[in-house]
Amino acid sequence: MTNKGLHDFLEMPFALPPAEMLCVNPQLVAKLDYDRDVFHGYVDPNLPRLNICQETTINVVFNIVVKGKGAVFFLDGLGGLGKTFVHKMLLALV
């Protein structure tokens, strides 16, 4: 909106190109090394386990991702409410 980029703000660090990022970030390499078949097998047996709040959350986030719209979500709640379960389902669906 302001026609400015990172180069206009000298105190902001520049992002590394993807190839360089993989060289300096072993955690990123580890996260990108996953088996897609495991994710495909995760959705069907776990879909019936979602409660109504989890299902609504997944539907809202997934629909925004599918439509290519940008959004930021914060999933917050007490321990044991299924936040990690929702994260895994979203990752498997995407």
C-alpha positions as CSV (number, residue, x, y, z in Angstrom):
1,M,0.0,0.0,0.0
2,T,2.9,2.4,0.6
3,N,5.1,1.2,-2.3
4,K,7.9,0.4,0.1
5,G,10.0,-2.8,0.4
6,L,12.5,-4.2,2.9
7,H,15.2,-2.3,1.2
8,D,13.6,1.0,2.4
9,F,14.1,0.0,6.1
10,L,17.8,-0.5,6.7
11,E,17.2,-2.0,10.2
12,M,15.1,-4.9,8.8
13,P,17.1,-8.1,7.8
14,F,16.6,-9.4,4.3
15,A,15.2,-12.9,3.9
16,L,17.5,-15.5,2.5
17,P,16.6,-17.1,-0.9
18,P,15.0,-20.6,-0.4
19,A,18.1,-22.5,-1.5
20,E,20.4,-20.6,1.0
21,M,17.8,-21.0,3.7
22,L,18.0,-24.7,3.4
23,C,21.8,-24.6,3.8
24,V,21.7,-22.6,7.0
25,N,18.6,-24.0,8.7
26,P,18.7,-27.8,9.4
27,Q,15.4,-27.5,11.3
28,L,13.7,-26.3,8.1
29,V,15.2,-29.3,6.2
30,A,13.9,-31.7,8.9
31,K,10.4,-30.2,8.8
32,L,10.3,-30.4,5.0
33,D,11.3,-34.1,5.1
34,Y,8.0,-35.8,5.7
35,D,6.1,-38.7,4.2
36,R,2.9,-37.5,2.4
37,D,1.4,-40.9,2.6
38,V,1.4,-40.7,6.4
39,F,-0.6,-37.5,6.2
40,H,-3.1,-39.0,3.7
41,G,-3.7,-41.9,6.0
42,Y,-4.3,-39.6,9.0
43,V,-7.4,-37.8,7.8
44,D,-10.0,-40.5,7.2
45,P,-9.7,-42.3,10.5
46,N,-9.5,-39.1,12.6
47,L,-12.2,-37.1,10.9
48,P,-15.0,-38.7,12.9
49,R,-13.1,-37.8,16.1
50,L,-13.4,-34.1,15.7
51,N,-15.8,-32.3,18.0
52,I,-18.0,-29.4,16.7
53,C,-15.5,-26.7,17.7
54,Q,-12.6,-28.5,16.1
55,E,-14.6,-29.2,12.9
56,T,-15.7,-25.6,12.6
57,T,-12.1,-24.3,13.1
58,I,-10.8,-26.7,10.5
59,N,-13.5,-25.8,8.0
60,V,-12.9,-22.0,8.4
61,V,-9.1,-22.3,8.1
62,F,-9.2,-24.8,5.3
63,N,-11.7,-22.8,3.2
64,I,-9.5,-19.7,3.5
65,V,-6.4,-21.7,2.4
66,V,-8.2,-23.3,-0.5
67,K,-9.5,-19.9,-1.7
68,G,-5.9,-18.6,-1.5
69,K,-6.8,-15.8,0.8
70,G,-4.3,-14.6,3.4
71,A,-5.2,-14.8,7.1
72,V,-3.6,-15.2,10.5
73,F,-5.1,-17.5,13.0
74,F,-4.3,-18.1,16.7
75,L,-5.5,-21.3,18.2
76,D,-5.5,-20.9,21.9
77,G,-7.0,-22.9,24.7
78,L,-6.3,-25.0,27.8
79,G,-4.2,-28.1,27.7
80,G,-6.1,-31.2,26.5
81,L,-8.6,-29.4,24.3
82,G,-7.1,-30.8,21.0
83,K,-5.0,-27.9,19.6
84,T,-2.3,-30.3,18.4
85,F,-5.0,-32.6,16.9
86,V,-6.4,-29.6,15.0
87,H,-3.0,-28.6,13.8
88,K,-2.2,-32.2,12.6
89,M,-5.6,-32.4,10.8
90,L,-5.0,-29.1,9.0
91,L,-1.6,-30.1,7.9
92,A,-2.8,-33.4,6.7
93,L,-5.7,-31.8,4.8
94,V,-3.5,-29.1,3.2
